[in-house]
Amino acid sequence: MNEFFQLEPALERACGQAMRRAAPSFSRIEEITEHNQQKVLKAFLDHRVSETHFAESTGYGYGDRGRETLEAVFAQAMGAEAALVRHSLVSGTHTLAVALFGLLRPGDTMLCVTGTPYDTIQPVIGLKGEGMGSLKDFGVTYRQTDLTPEGRLDFDAIERAVKKYRPRLVYLQRSRGYTLRPSCSVEEIGQAAALVKAHANAIVMVDNCYGEFVQRTEPTQQGADLVAGSLIKNPGGGLAKNGGYIAGRKDLVELCAYRMTTPGLGAEVGATLGLNRGLFMGLFNAPHVVGEALKTAVFAAALFEGFGYEVTPRHDEPRFDIIQAVKLGNPQALVAFCQGMQTGAPVDAFVTPMPWDMPGYDNQVIMAAGAFILGSSIELSADAPLREPWAAWLQGGLNFHSAKMGVLLTAGAMIKKGVLSC
């Protein structure tokens, strides 16, 4: 029996069974975590990180040694030539938009090869919304190839599209977003990059959100030219208060920097306002925290598989991001799942999340996110649009032991509401 939480005896037994099923996957996660933690440590040592790099800069931020060192450390950890790591990038979507506008010009073609991209990037491209200053408004043409019926990259379709459209930029979304398709591995991304480069002089850009430090290498080490993502997901390690990053080829990062600030200034400006320490610490902790989030996802998969739910990935499948989807079958179970997840949060556990009209989404969205950093997806959270297939997408967990209890409390809440029998 648990000393602090009252769980149904049947749920306690299901927990034990799930832990036994998850054990082999936990071992694989530990090996990857150790590799990535040592990689990040080496980057810190190579760039001689010191207390002086945590000092505050104000105003224009010229000559901020801490900012420059942080970006050099980050670039090395990501296997990239250069990086931008800035608190002034307000979200993952903003970061991706900065990169796209930095790299594309009127008359260019952008080709997305992972199907329709995530909801919030669609207005950036111009797939929905009018007159907001999208890429479409600025004369950039959008094309896409759909995934195979199995949800994998369609390499034949990619080759045909690259030859036909001669794109300036080929875009991949590594994570599944609000779909049940598999996430892309760095190896699969590398295969796509090689195919693109064989037929066109195109930039290969990857939305790397949720995928950082999940595998031993990053897309930039497998042929991608640029990756971008959010610091309140994996690479912020739960300590970054906000921000985003762009990493890859030096010349491309420079173009993105001109869009981020202004042509002629680029990465040379941007006061850090005393936030460097948290960004350094977050990056240092990131591989370990990602490992904890992966364990949480595996445990959740094993537990809900035991209850008869369809989950993706399965508990024993390889993982290429931190997201765990649970197909709940109906809106009542979906809402109960997210509300149950909130009860296990260290912050705002007493709050009951409800579906709402969230900006950037076509459907109402429910989000369980009792986090120290508002909206932080590396902390235990679950969210979903209220639409078929009525699946919840779980991610995060700063430490496995508390996140595991959050998952159990989710199941317990569903039992109490009569939408789960254990």
NORGIMO-V334039 format. One line per field, one symbol per residue. ss: DSSP state (@ for helix, = for strand, . for the rest). phi: phi as a letter, one per 30 degrees, with the letter a starting at -180 (. if undefined). psi: psi as a letter, one per 30 degrees, with the letter a starting at -180 (. if undefined). A space follows every 10 residues. Layout:
# NORGIMO-V334039
ss = ???
phi = ???
psi = ???
This chain:
# NORGIMO-V334039
ss = ........@@ @@@@@@@@@@ @@@@@@@@@@ @@@@@@@@@@ @@@@@@.... @@@@...... ....@@@@@@ @@@@@@@... .=====.... .@@@@@@@@@ @@@.....== ==......@@ @@@@@..... .......... ====...... ....@@@@@@ @@@@@...== ===....... .....@@@@@ @@@@@@@@@. ..=====... ........@@ @....===== ...@@@.... ...=====.@ @@@@@@@@@@ .....@@@.. .....@@@@@ @@@@@@@@@@ @@@@@@@@@@ @@@@@@...= ==........ ...====... @@@@@@@@@@ @@........ .....=.... ....====.. .......... =====..... =====....@ @@@@@@@@@@ @@@@@@.... ..
phi = .ddcbdceed dedddddddd ddeddeddde ddededdddd edddddchdb eddcddbbid ieidddddde ddddeddcib daacbbdddd addddddedd ddccbejdcc cccciddeed dddddjdaib icideedcic dcbbcddded icdcdddddd ddddchddbc cbcdddidbc dddddddddd ddddddddba ccdccbdcei cdidcdbced cbjddabbac dcceddhicd dajbbbbled dddddddddd caejchddbk dchiceeddd dddddeeddd eddddddddd dddddddjdd bbdddcddbb acdbcbdcja dddddddddd dddcddbidd dcdbdaddej bdcdbcbcad bdceidddde abaaddadch ccccajkdbd dddededddd dddddddicb cc
psi = kkffkjkkee eeeeeeeeee efeeeeeeee eeeeeeeeee eeeeeeghkl effglklabf gkgjeeeeee eeeeeefghl ellkjkffjf leeeeeeeee fffklkflkk jkghaklkef fefeegflkk gghleefggk kkllklllff glkjeeeeee eeeefilekk kkjelfbhlg lllklfeeee eeeeeefffl ilkjkkjgkf fkgelfllef fgfkfkllak fgbeffggfk falllkkbke eeeeeeeeee dkkfebfflj kfggfeeeee eeeefeeeee eeeeeeeeee eeefeffglk lkllfglkkg lgkkkjjffl eeeeeeeeee eefgkfkhff kjklklikkf kflkkkkjii lejkgjfflk lklkkilkgh kkjklajeke eeeeeeeeee eeeeeegggk k.
